[in-house]
Amino acid sequence: MNGAPDPLVLDLVEWVATEPRPYADVLDRWRTSCPRLTVWEDALDRGFVKRVPAAVQGAQVIVTKSGEKFLHDNGRGHRA
């Protein structure tokens, strides 16, 4: 894999899986200027998380079915 190591992607997906997160919070905590550490971009590109509109709070980031499977396959499943 050319981007972030799976343990960091797992951490991000697990963090989002606990509850939908505001898009701004996700970018604030997971975006980096290091071209070799692309945790947010990798999780998004791999389809593990997605941004969805939310009327009150602005855009939210949620875990996709693929993300739930990724967590489950790596022993970190949160949702049934």
Backbone torsions as a table, in degrees:
resi	resn	phi	psi	omega
1	MET	NA	136.5	-177.4
2	ASN	-86.5	-19.7	-175.2
3	GLY	-96.9	-140.3	-177.0
4	ALA	-68.2	146.8	175.5
5	PRO	-64.1	148.2	-179.2
6	ASP	-52.7	-38.8	-180.0
7	PRO	-58.3	-36.4	178.0
8	LEU	-72.7	-39.2	176.1
9	VAL	-63.9	-41.7	176.0
10	LEU	-58.4	-44.8	179.4
11	ASP	-59.1	-45.4	179.4
12	LEU	-63.2	-48.5	-178.0
13	VAL	-62.8	-40.6	178.0
14	GLU	-63.7	-41.2	179.1
15	TRP	-62.0	-44.1	179.0
16	VAL	-69.7	-32.1	-177.6
17	ALA	-65.2	-24.6	-179.0
18	THR	-68.3	-31.0	175.5
19	GLU	-171.7	151.8	175.4
20	PRO	-57.6	139.9	-177.2
21	ARG	-115.0	142.2	174.5
22	PRO	-60.3	137.5	-178.9
23	TYR	-53.6	-43.5	-179.4
24	ALA	-60.9	-38.5	178.1
25	ASP	-65.9	-41.0	180.0
26	VAL	-62.6	-47.4	-179.9
27	LEU	-64.6	-38.6	179.8
28	ASP	-62.4	-38.4	-175.4
29	ARG	-92.6	-24.6	-171.8
30	TRP	-119.2	-11.4	178.4
31	ARG	-78.0	145.6	179.0
32	THR	-140.7	155.1	176.7
33	SER	-90.7	-3.1	179.4
34	CYS	-79.5	118.9	-177.2
35	PRO	-67.1	-13.6	179.3
36	ARG	-95.4	-6.8	-178.3
37	LEU	-123.3	86.3	-172.1
38	THR	-114.9	57.4	-174.4
39	VAL	-59.3	-55.1	-178.5
40	TRP	-59.3	-48.2	-178.2
41	GLU	-62.5	-40.4	179.5
42	ASP	-65.5	-44.5	179.5
43	ALA	-61.9	-40.8	179.0
44	LEU	-68.6	-48.5	-179.2
45	ASP	-62.5	-33.5	-179.2
46	ARG	-83.6	-1.2	175.5
47	GLY	77.9	20.5	-178.9
48	PHE	-84.3	-25.1	177.1
49	VAL	-136.0	161.0	174.6
50	LYS	-149.4	155.5	177.7
51	ARG	-94.9	131.8	179.3
52	VAL	-128.6	147.0	178.6
53	PRO	-70.4	146.3	174.8
54	ALA	-139.5	125.3	-172.0
55	ALA	-61.6	-43.0	-173.0
56	VAL	-86.6	-50.0	-173.5
57	GLN	-92.4	-1.6	-172.0
58	GLY	85.3	-167.7	-176.9
59	ALA	-62.9	142.8	177.7
60	GLN	-119.0	154.6	175.0
61	VAL	-110.9	129.9	179.8
62	ILE	-128.2	161.5	176.4
63	VAL	-85.3	139.1	177.6
64	THR	-89.9	173.2	174.5
65	LYS	-58.7	-39.6	177.2
66	SER	-61.2	-40.8	178.3
67	GLY	-65.2	-40.9	176.8
68	GLU	-62.2	-41.1	178.1
69	LYS	-65.0	-42.9	177.4
70	PHE	-57.3	-45.1	177.5
71	LEU	-62.5	-49.6	-178.6
72	HIS	-59.5	-45.3	-178.7
73	ASP	-64.4	-20.5	179.8
74	ASN	-109.8	20.2	174.4
75	GLY	72.4	22.4	-179.3
76	ARG	-125.4	26.6	-177.5
77	GLY	-62.9	134.7	179.6
78	HIS	-112.6	-30.5	-173.4
79	ARG	-112.6	151.7	178.7
80	ALA	-80.1	NA	NA
